[in-house]
Amino acid sequence: MPTVYEESSTDRNPDDGPSSTSILKNATNTRIKDSSFTIINNNIQSPGDGVSDSLKPLYKRVAPNAILNAGGRADEVKCYPGTREEVIDLTERWMEGKDGVAHGMMWLSGPAGAGKSAIMQTVAERCQERGIQAANFFFFRSDPTRSTARPLVATLLHQIFKIYPPARQAVASALSNDPILFDASIQNQFNQLLAPVLHDIPQPVEFPARRPIVLFIDGLDECDSEQKSSQRQIVQALDYLLTQNNCPFLALVASRAEPHITMAFRELASPVKSIFLDEQYQPEKDIRAFVTGEFARIKNSHHLAHMLSDHWPSDEDVEAIVKKSSGQFIYAATVMRYIANSSASPKLSLEMVQEIQVPVATNSPFVHLDAIYKYILSQAENREAVMDLLSIDLLFQTLEDIEYSLDDILLIYNSRYTPEFLHSCVSDLTAILKFNALNLKFFHASLPDFLKDKLRAGEYYIDVDAFGAKVLPAIWMTTPEYNYSTVLALKVLTTLKIPTPDITKSLRTISPVLMDGLVDFMNAPYDLNAVLGSIHRLYYLHDAKSYKQIMRQWVSWCVSSDELQNLNLESRSLPYVLTYIWIAETKAWASRTLKNFNIKK
């Protein structure tokens, strides 16, 4: 058999080609028996040409922001020193097999804001420091690059390759046989891409109880949060993987304890170690330590710290924040971030927080958190612009494969929404979000939850569908050079529940110029069929006249643009579609015939 050597220190991009190195450089006392090598221009060739090419679909699916300490994340939080020690200890004992029972999977659950992601981040970093091998995926519904299950397997494999480079060969082989495996179900991806890797991860004879690779899956409830089916599939796929013989993996999953996720774990045949973050783990003690420590930091670092007395804050001030946190870190973290980031005196900022009024009669566990969100949002100088910015970001979260920056789209929607203007508008909101030209980054998933809940948000409630209906005509009817805005408008169209007169007018009067070039921008056939299905859903039963006009226009475009082959059976079965295809093809035939006749004449 040929002997194969591959780099193990880094995981190179497949486009880089084979690495250049020298075999057995500086080697001594080396014996090689019954082996053969292929060396070309001092490059060591891995077995089978095209391994890198076969892995290209994988690298296109990787979500960098989902990986531990990724640079594009705003939500990187970890436990405050000295807090959550009992939970961290239980987790690490489970990893090391010291809890007395063999569990391949641990489920860390708790309510929103309990600090699950902070614990996951902390444990993952401690694994890194202690040399425990791990791969991780941090879901976050506000980041479209990691809010679905699509990049999960590719991102885990990318990290596993760094641990065991030879595993690349098995995955490359599977992708070579089926290049669209990443479009398969989660279960199939686990079975055909992760399971084969099991045989490429060695189990040394001298260490039969070797440390496994820990798979960290954080924020499972934020994966496809509207559909939720993917969440159950991930749990089932992980269980199947972990029950394979000599499986080298453990899985640590964190999520809210939502009913369908709870049922998914209970349905598993394998035992699961479970930790629910409740009063048992003394959250108030940890929150008090965090608040006290943050006040000390503020007294040392704030630019107006010299105006604070030695006795500030009082014990009562600290206890008030701890009590209002109701055992959840998110309230305390938001309040302390607000006080630390405000340009006003920390004493005044604390007094403002203390003066916030909450409804008297309410059983909501988020009442104090909602009050602080409302207060911070009320500080924005231009509420209309802020709400538009938040609304379009929430709208983007409902769309797939959006590659446009927020400031570009907002500038099309409203010409005064320049980057400078938007940054000025959100400058008072740094306690709850971070904004750059590309997107908004919420510090916690509880903020979009709040904004989309009418009872909780009140005047700050965002109706995403209504905003989409408002913004769509403005984006659609921009100048022809903005082809990408037309495509964005079509994507918004597929999410709408009801049409408005402006949308109907836009669809009925859309210029053929705007249709030119759509083939280059649309992900045909998916988007095309989704658009036709949306036209039927929005108009057929309620406005037959508009339905016929709009559908005929789109079908005619399909025929003239040679997109007819991308219409699936469902689209062709829609009312009048076959008739409009026949009419458009007949007109095209007549036009060609007349043209040929004139040429011959």
C-alpha positions in Angstrom: 0.0 0.0 0.0 1.3 3.5 -0.7 2.2 5.6 2.3 0.4 8.9 2.5 1.5 12.0 4.5 -0.6 15.0 4.9 -0.2 18.2 6.8 -1.9 18.1 10.2 -1.2 21.5 11.6 -3.7 23.4 9.6 -6.7 22.7 7.4 -5.9 24.3 4.1 -8.5 25.7 1.7 -9.0 23.1 -1.0 -8.2 25.7 -3.7 -4.7 26.0 -2.4 -3.6 22.7 -3.9 -1.1 20.3 -2.3 1.4 21.6 0.1 5.0 21.7 -0.7 7.3 20.0 1.8 10.3 17.7 2.1 9.7 14.0 3.0 11.5 12.9 6.1 13.2 16.3 6.5 15.8 16.1 9.3 14.7 12.5 10.0 17.0 10.1 11.9 16.9 6.3 12.5 14.0 6.0 10.1 12.9 2.6 8.7 10.4 2.3 5.9 9.3 -1.1 4.7 7.0 -2.3 1.9 6.0 1.3 1.1 5.9 3.4 -2.1 5.8 7.1 -2.6 4.7 9.3 -5.4 6.6 12.6 -5.4 6.1 15.2 -8.1 8.0 18.5 -7.9 8.6 17.9 -4.2 4.8 17.9 -3.6 3.3 14.9 -1.8 0.2 13.7 -3.6 -2.7 12.5 -1.6 -4.3 9.3 -3.0 -6.8 9.9 -5.7 -6.7 13.1 -7.8 -9.4 15.7 -7.2 -9.7 15.4 -3.4 -9.6 19.2 -3.1 -12.1 19.7 -6.0 -14.5 17.2 -4.4 -14.4 19.1 -1.1 -15.3 22.5 -2.7 -19.1 22.0 -2.0 -18.2 21.5 1.6 -16.1 24.7 2.0 -18.9 26.7 0.3 -21.3 25.5 3.0 -19.1 26.3 6.0 -20.5 29.0 8.3 -17.4 30.8 9.8 -19.6 32.8 12.3 -20.8 29.5 13.8 -17.3 28.5 15.0 -15.9 29.3 18.4 -14.5 32.8 18.7 -15.4 33.7 15.1 -14.6 37.3 14.3 -18.0 38.0 12.8 -20.0 37.4 15.9 -21.4 40.0 18.3 -22.8 37.5 20.7 -19.6 36.0 22.0 -20.3 35.8 25.7 -18.8 33.7 28.4 -19.3 33.1 32.1 -18.1 35.8 34.4 -15.1 34.5 36.4 -16.2 32.5 39.4 -19.8 32.0 38.1 -21.6 28.9 36.9 -18.8 26.8 38.4 -21.1 23.9 39.4 -22.6 23.6 35.9 -19.2 23.8 34.3 -17.8 21.1 36.6 -20.7 18.8 35.9 -20.2 19.3 32.1 -16.5 18.6 32.3 -17.0 15.5 34.5 -19.4 14.1 31.9 -16.8 14.7 29.1 -14.2 12.8 31.1 -16.6 9.9 31.9 -16.5 10.6 35.6 -20.3 11.0 36.2 -20.7 7.3 36.7 -23.0 6.6 33.7 -22.1 6.5 30.1 -24.0 9.2 28.3 -23.0 10.0 24.7 -25.0 13.2 24.7 -25.7 15.9 27.2 -28.6 18.4 26.9 -28.1 21.8 28.6 -31.4 23.6 28.8 -33.1 26.5 30.4 -35.2 29.5 29.8 -34.3 32.5 27.6 -31.5 34.5 29.1 -30.4 31.8 31.6 -26.8 31.9 30.2 -26.7 28.7 28.2 -24.6 30.2 25.4 -22.2 31.7 27.9 -21.7 28.3 29.5 -21.2 26.7 26.1 -18.7 29.3 25.1 -16.8 29.0 28.4 -16.7 25.2 28.3 -15.6 25.2 24.7 -12.8 27.6 25.4 -11.7 25.5 28.4 -11.6 22.5 26.2 -9.3 24.4 23.8 -7.0 25.4 26.6 -6.8 21.8 28.0 -6.2 20.3 24.6 -9.6 18.5 24.4 -10.5 18.1 20.8 -13.8 19.7 19.8 -15.9 20.9 16.9 -18.7 23.4 17.4 -21.6 25.1 15.9 -23.3 28.1 17.5 -26.8 28.7 16.0 -28.2 32.3 16.1 -31.5 33.2 14.5 -30.4 36.8 13.9 -27.5 35.7 11.7 -28.7 34.2 8.4 -25.4 32.4 7.9 -26.0 30.2 11.0 -29.8 30.3 11.6 -30.5 27.0 9.7 -29.2 23.5 9.6 -27.8 23.8 6.0 -24.2 24.6 7.1 -24.1 22.4 10.2 -22.4 19.2 8.9 -20.0 21.1 6.6 -18.9 23.4 9.5 -18.4 20.4 11.8 -16.4 18.5 9.2 -14.2 21.5 8.5 -13.1 21.5 12.1 -12.7 17.7 12.3 -10.4 17.9 9.3 -8.1 20.1 11.4 -8.0 17.4 14.1 -7.6 14.4 11.7 -6.7 15.5 8.1 -6.9 11.9 6.7 -10.7 12.1 7.3 -10.8 14.4 4.2 -10.4 11.4 1.9 -13.6 9.7 3.1 -15.7 12.8 2.8 -14.1 13.7 -0.6 -15.0 10.2 -1.8 -18.6 10.6 -0.7 -19.0 14.0 -2.3 -17.3 12.7 -5.5 -20.0 10.1 -5.8 -22.8 12.5 -4.9 -21.8 16.2 -5.2 -25.2 17.4 -3.9 -25.1 15.5 -0.7 -25.3 18.8 1.3 -28.8 19.2 -0.2 -29.9 15.9 1.4 -31.7 15.6 4.7 -29.8 16.2 7.9 -30.0 12.4 8.7 -28.5 11.5 5.3 -25.7 14.1 5.7 -24.8 12.6 9.1 -25.0 9.0 7.7 -23.0 9.6 4.5 -20.6 12.4 5.5 -20.0 12.2 9.3 -20.4 8.5 9.9 -17.6 7.4 7.4 -15.2 9.7 9.3 -15.6 7.3 12.3 -13.3 4.8 10.6 -10.6 7.4 9.9 -10.2 8.6 13.4 -7.7 6.2 15.0 -8.2 4.5 18.4 -4.7 3.9 19.8 -4.3 0.5 21.4 -2.3 2.0 24.3 -5.2 4.4 25.1 -8.4 2.5 24.6 -10.3 5.0 26.7 -9.0 8.0 24.6 -10.7 11.3 25.0 -13.4 11.7 22.4 -14.1 14.7 20.1 -16.8 16.8 21.6 -19.4 18.2 19.3 -20.8 21.5 20.7 -24.2 22.4 19.3 -25.4 25.7 20.9 -28.8 27.4 20.4 -30.6 24.4 18.8 -33.9 26.2 19.3 -32.6 29.0 17.1 -32.2 26.7 14.1 -35.0 27.1 11.6 -37.0 28.6 14.4 -40.1 29.1 12.3 -40.2 25.5 11.0 -38.6 23.6 13.9 -38.5 20.3 12.1 -34.8 20.6 11.7 -34.3 20.7 15.4 -35.8 17.3 16.0 -33.8 15.9 13.0 -30.5 17.1 14.4 -31.2 15.4 17.8 -32.1 12.2 16.0 -29.1 12.3 13.7 -26.7 13.0 16.6 -28.2 10.0 18.5 -27.7 7.8 15.5 -24.1 8.9 15.1 -23.3 8.4 18.8 -24.7 4.9 18.9 -22.2 3.6 16.2 -19.6 1.1 17.4 -16.4 2.8 18.7 -17.9 6.2 18.1 -15.2 8.9 18.8 -17.7 11.6 19.5 -19.6 13.1 22.4 -22.4 15.7 21.8 -23.1 18.7 24.1 -26.4 20.4 23.0 -27.8 23.6 24.4 -31.3 25.0 23.8 -34.3 26.3 25.5 -36.6 23.6 26.9 -39.3 24.0 24.2 -41.9 21.2 24.1 -40.9 19.7 20.7 -37.2 19.6 21.7 -38.0 18.1 25.0 -40.0 15.4 23.2 -37.2 14.8 20.7 -34.8 14.0 23.5 -37.3 11.9 25.4 -37.9 9.8 22.3 -34.3 8.7 22.0 -33.5 5.1 22.9 -30.0 6.1 24.2 -29.7 7.8 27.7 -29.1 11.5 27.7 -27.4 13.5 30.5 -29.6 16.5 31.2 -29.0 19.8 33.0 -31.8 22.4 33.4 -30.6 25.8 34.6 -33.0 26.5 37.5 -32.7 27.7 41.1 -30.8 24.4 41.9 -27.7 26.0 40.5 -27.9 29.2 42.6 -28.1 31.8 39.7 -28.8 34.7 42.1 -25.4 34.2 43.7 -23.7 34.2 40.3 -25.6 37.2 39.1 -24.7 39.1 42.2 -21.0 38.3 41.6 -21.3 39.5 38.0 -23.1 42.7 38.9 -20.7 43.6 41.6 -17.7 42.9 39.4 -19.1 45.0 36.5 -19.7 47.9 38.8 -16.1 47.7 39.9 -15.0 47.7 36.3 -17.1 50.7 35.5 -15.7 52.6 38.5 -12.2 51.9 37.1 -12.8 52.6 33.4 -15.7 54.9 32.8 -14.6 58.4 31.7 -16.7 60.0 34.4 -15.7 57.5 37.1 -13.9 60.3 39.0 -17.4 61.7 39.9 -18.5 58.5 41.6 -18.3 58.2 45.4 -16.5 55.4 47.1 -19.9 54.1 48.4 -21.4 53.9 45.0 -23.3 51.7 44.2 -25.0 50.7 47.4 -25.8 47.1 48.4 -29.4 47.9 47.7 -28.6 49.0 44.2 -26.9 45.7 43.5 -29.7 43.7 45.1 -32.4 45.5 43.0 -30.7 44.4 39.8 -30.3 40.8 41.1 -33.9 40.6 42.1 -35.2 42.0 38.8 -33.1 39.5 36.9 -35.4 36.7 38.2 -32.5 34.2 37.9 -31.7 35.1 34.3 -28.4 36.7 33.3 -29.8 38.6 30.3 -31.5 41.3 32.3 -28.4 42.0 34.4 -26.1 41.8 31.4 -28.2 44.3 29.4 -28.5 46.8 32.4 -24.7 46.6 33.1 -23.9 47.1 29.4 -26.2 50.1 29.2 -24.5 51.7 32.3 -21.0 51.0 31.1 -21.6 52.2 27.5 -23.6 55.3 28.2 -21.7 58.6 27.9 -23.6 59.9 30.9 -22.4 59.5 34.5 -22.9 55.9 35.6 -24.7 57.2 38.6 -27.3 58.9 36.4 -27.6 55.9 34.1 -28.3 53.7 37.1 -30.9 56.1 38.4 -32.6 56.1 35.0 -32.7 52.3 35.1 -34.2 52.4 38.6 -36.9 54.8 37.5 -38.2 52.5 34.7 -41.8 51.6 35.4 -43.2 48.2 34.7 -46.9 47.1 34.5 -48.4 46.3 37.8 -50.5 43.3 36.8 -48.4 40.9 34.8 -47.2 37.4 35.1 -44.6 37.6 32.3 -41.1 36.4 33.4 -39.7 39.0 31.0 -41.4 42.1 32.5 -38.2 43.8 33.7 -36.3 42.8 30.6 -39.0 44.2 28.4 -39.0 47.4 30.4 -35.3 47.9 29.9 -35.6 47.1 26.2 -38.4 49.7 25.8 -36.3 52.3 27.7 -33.2 51.8 25.6 -35.2 52.0 22.4 -36.9 55.2 23.6 -33.5 56.9 23.8 -33.1 56.7 20.0 -33.3 60.2 18.5 -35.0 59.1 15.3 -37.4 56.3 16.2 -38.8 55.9 12.6 -35.3 55.3 11.2 -34.4 52.9 14.0 -37.6 50.9 13.6 -37.1 50.7 9.8 -33.6 49.4 10.4 -34.8 46.8 12.9 -37.7 45.9 10.7 -35.6 45.3 7.5 -33.2 43.2 9.5 -36.0 41.0 10.9 -37.3 40.8 7.3 -33.9 39.7 6.1 -33.9 36.9 8.6 -37.0 35.3 6.9 -35.2 35.2 3.5 -32.6 32.8 2.2 -29.3 33.5 0.5 -29.5 37.3 0.9 -26.2 38.9 -0.1 -27.1 42.5 0.1 -26.0 45.0 2.8 -28.6 46.6 5.0 -27.5 50.1 4.2 -27.7 49.6 0.4 -31.3 48.4 0.7 -32.3 51.1 3.2 -30.8 53.7 0.9 -33.0 52.4 -2.0 -36.0 52.4 0.3 -35.4 55.9 1.7 -32.7 58.2 0.2 -32.0 59.9 3.5 -30.9 56.6 5.1 -27.2 57.0 4.4 -24.7 55.0 6.4 -23.7 58.1 8.4 -27.3 58.8 9.2 -28.1 55.2 10.3 -25.0 54.9 12.5 -26.0 58.2 14.2 -29.5 56.8 14.8 -28.3 53.7 16.5 -25.5 55.2 18.5 -27.7 55.2 21.7 -28.5 51.5 21.3 -25.1 50.0 21.8 -26.3 48.2 25.0 -28.5 45.9 22.9 -27.0 45.7 19.4 -24.1 46.3 17.1 -24.4 47.8 13.6 -22.2 47.7 10.6 -22.8 48.3 6.9 -23.7 44.6 6.3 -26.0 43.8 9.2 -27.3 44.2 12.7 -26.0 42.0 15.4 -28.3 41.6 18.4 -26.5 40.8 21.6 -29.2 38.3 22.6 -32.0 36.4 20.8 -34.5 37.7 23.3 -34.5 41.1 21.6 -36.0 39.9 18.2 -38.4 37.8 20.3 -39.5 40.9 22.1 -39.8 43.0 18.9 -42.1 40.4 17.3 -44.4 40.0 20.3 -47.1 42.6 20.2 -48.1 42.1 23.8 -44.5 42.5 25.1 -43.3 45.2 22.7 -46.3 47.5 22.6 -45.4 50.6 20.5 -42.1 48.9 19.5 -43.8 45.9 18.0 -42.7 45.0 14.5 -45.0 43.3 12.1 -42.5 41.8 9.6 -45.2 41.0 7.0 -46.6 44.5 7.1 -43.2 46.0 6.8 -42.4 43.7 3.8 -45.6 44.9 2.1 -44.5 48.5 2.7 -40.9 48.2 1.6 -41.4 45.9 -1.4 -42.9 48.4 -4.0 -40.2 51.0 -3.1 -37.4 48.5 -3.7 -39.0 47.0 -6.8 -39.6 50.2 -8.7 -36.0 51.4 -8.5 -33.9 52.1 -11.5 -33.1 49.2 -13.9 -29.4 49.0 -12.9 -30.5 47.7 -9.5 -31.3 44.2 -10.7 -30.4 42.8 -7.3 -33.1 44.9 -5.7 -35.7 43.4 -8.1 -34.6 40.0 -7.0 -34.8 41.0 -3.3 -38.3 42.2 -3.9 -39.2 38.9 -5.4 -37.8 37.1 -2.4 -39.9 39.4 -0.1 -43.0 38.6 -2.2 -42.7 34.9 -1.4 -43.0 35.6 2.3 -46.0 37.9 2.2 -49.4 36.8 3.6 -51.6 39.4 2.0 -51.1 41.9 -1.0 -51.5 45.6 -0.8 -52.7 47.9 -3.6 -49.2 49.2 -4.0 -47.8 45.7 -4.4 -50.5 44.8 -6.9 -49.8 47.9 -8.9 -46.1 47.2 -8.9 -46.7 43.6 -10.1 -49.2 44.7 -12.8 -47.0 47.5 -14.2 -43.5 46.1 -13.7 -41.3 47.2 -16.6 -39.9 44.5 -18.9 -36.5 46.3 -18.5 -36.5 45.2 -14.9 -37.1 41.6 -15.9 -34.0 41.6 -18.1 -31.1 39.9 -16.4 -33.2 38.2 -13.8 -31.9 34.8 -15.0 -28.4 35.8 -13.8 -29.7 36.8 -10.4 -32.4 34.3 -9.6 -31.7 30.9 -8.2 -33.8 29.1 -10.8 -35.8 27.0 -10.7 -36.5 27.4 -6.9 -37.1 31.1 -6.9 -39.1 31.1 -10.1 -41.5 28.5 -8.9 -41.8 30.2 -5.5 -42.8 33.4 -7.2 -45.5 31.8 -9.3 -46.8 30.0 -6.3 -46.9 33.2 -4.4 -48.8 35.0 -7.1 -51.4 32.2 -7.0 -51.6 32.3 -3.2 -52.0 36.0 -3.0 -54.4 36.7 -5.9 -56.3 33.7 -7.3 -59.1 33.5 -4.8 -59.3 37.3 -4.0 -58.5 39.2 -7.2 -58.9 37.0 -10.3 -58.3 39.9 -12.7 -54.9 40.8 -11.2 -54.0 37.1 -11.0 -54.6 36.6 -14.7 -52.7 39.7 -15.7 -49.7 39.1 -13.5 -49.4 35.4 -14.1 -49.7 35.9 -17.9 -46.9 38.5 -17.8 -44.6 36.1 -15.8 -45.3 33.1 -18.0 -44.6 35.2 -21.1 -41.3 36.2 -19.6 -40.5 32.5 -18.9 -41.1 31.6 -22.5 -39.1 34.6 -23.9 -36.2 33.9 -21.5 -36.0 30.2 -22.1 -36.9 29.6 -18.5 -39.8 27.4 -19.3 -37.8 24.2 -18.5 -37.5 25.4 -14.9 -41.2 25.4 -14.3 -42.0 22.3 -12.1 -45.2 20.3 -12.4 -46.8 22.2 -9.5 -46.3 25.6 -11.3 -47.6 24.2 -14.6 -50.7 23.0 -12.8 -51.6 26.4 -11.6 -54.8 27.9 -13.2 -54.3 29.3 -16.7 -50.5 28.7 -16.7 -50.7 26.1 -19.6 -53.0 28.4 -21.5 -50.6 31.3 -21.1 -47.7 29.0 -22.1 -49.5 28.1 -25.3 -50.3 31.7 -26.1 -46.8 32.9 -25.5 -45.3 30.1 -27.6 -47.7 30.7 -30.4 -46.9 34.4 -30.4 -43.2 33.6 -30.4 -43.6 31.1 -33.3 -45.6 33.7 -35.3 -43.0 36.3 -34.7 -40.2 34.0 -35.9 -42.2 32.9 -38.9 -43.0 36.5 -39.9 -39.3 37.4 -39.4 -38.2 34.5 -41.6 -40.8 35.4 -44.2 -39.6 39.0 -44.4 -36.0 37.9 -44.7 -36.8 35.5 -47.6 -38.9 38.1 -49.2 
